[in-house]
Amino acid sequence: MKMKSLLVCILIFIALAFAFSGCAKKAVKTEAGGAEQVVENGVGKARKFDDALDLAFKDGLKKVVVKIVGTESEEANRNKLKSYMYGISESFILNYQITDKVKSGKNTIVYLRATFNKSKVEESIRTLGIEIPKKEEPKDYSKLPYADVIGEALDNLTYMVYFEPQKRKIEDEYARLAVNRVNNYFANQGYEYVDLQRINEVKDEYFRLYEETQGTVSVVQLIAQALNADVYMVVDGIVEEAGREGDIHFASASIDLKAFESATGRGLGTETGYSGKLGLASGMDAAKRKTVEVSVEKAIEPTVQLSREYMLKAFEQGIRYEVMVQGVSGYRMLTVFTDTLRSANNFRSLKEVAASEGQAKYYVYYMGRKSELIDDVISGIQNKEGFENFNVIITRGNAVVFGIEE
């Protein structure tokens, strides 16, 4: 009898051990076979735990889709993806681990790390008629003829980070904190960036322009173009209180960083940083600010790396310089100026951005340094009629302003 009781106890203990181990990491019944896998984080917030978990699955799957097809394609096909894929997110998951669960008021926030069946995700995307960009073989850019020029251009990129003025989830205080933390990273890495004060000086003018154009271009993109940033980032996220235990105040945050090319608005990459549940004795506001700082630190480096990888490929077609010319009058003088640009030895292409009486702005793609572009323009135009006093007015980053000195 004692032996039988002992066996029963052992069986119960084993069953409980399996049950508790399943709380940390769970397998989902999905045929994996030799399928390619990918790991992604997700976060969900809802009143009920199961609903928050489902939203976290969807968040993770969306990030996988974005990395496969790109931000623009995912946004263009969002309704189709919601109907046929995001609604059954769990079916694409091989296993997942809940990394944190936070109670915030009446809501529950679930953070998880999931392994997705990438092959199945790609198959479903193709079934929906969404094109998957061809995977490019890694390229050794160090062997390119202009490797040194491209390397310098990458290191001289100007970055700008801001937040959408209206459509955002994060409170203003924490959005500004996130911007400053990203700028601190840029400063520590030696990257050139546009600081928040400079953005504040011009933002009202571009908010008005944004409203006049009925929002056809992101207001953050307009500001980035005006301030000569090559890459701009948009910050958003969720910062939540997570209760109090004695003198310790707890909070959690998830911060999204999305990078874009300023000239085109094309998405370069997205990364989300999660703080998990953090506690401080110095108060709830201090705890929330700490979670923002931790989340930004986790998101910024991968986002910058994604943007640099994209710009590296783009620079194969020439380094983009923003060139403005002032003080020229009439079509003839503008034609002389653009012909001079096109005749430069390392010229690749030119795009007119804006033109008005007496001035014009161009994107010039040139396989060389900015100083070389300036030399080519000055030497090629100074002896031409009307350009005797033509010179450089100002340069900053990858931007240069030419004009006729009086």
Secondary structure by P-SEA (a helix, b strand, c coil): caaaaaaaaaaaaaaaaaaaaaaacccccccccccbbbbbccccccccaaaaaaaaaaaaaaaaaaaaccaaaaaaaaaaaaacccccccccccccccccccccccbbbbbbccccaaaaaaaaaaaacccccccccccccccccaaaaaaaaaaabbbbbbcccccccccaaaaaaaaaaaaaaaaaabbbbbcaaaaaacaaaaaaaaaaacccccaaaaaaaaacccbbbbbbbbbbbccccccbbbbcbbbbbbbbccccccccbbbbbbbcbbbbcccaaaaaaaaaaaaaaaccaaaaaaaaaaaaaaacccbbbbbbbcccccaaaaaaaaaaaaaccccccccccccccccccccccccccaaaaaaaaaaaccccccccccccccccccbbbbbbcc
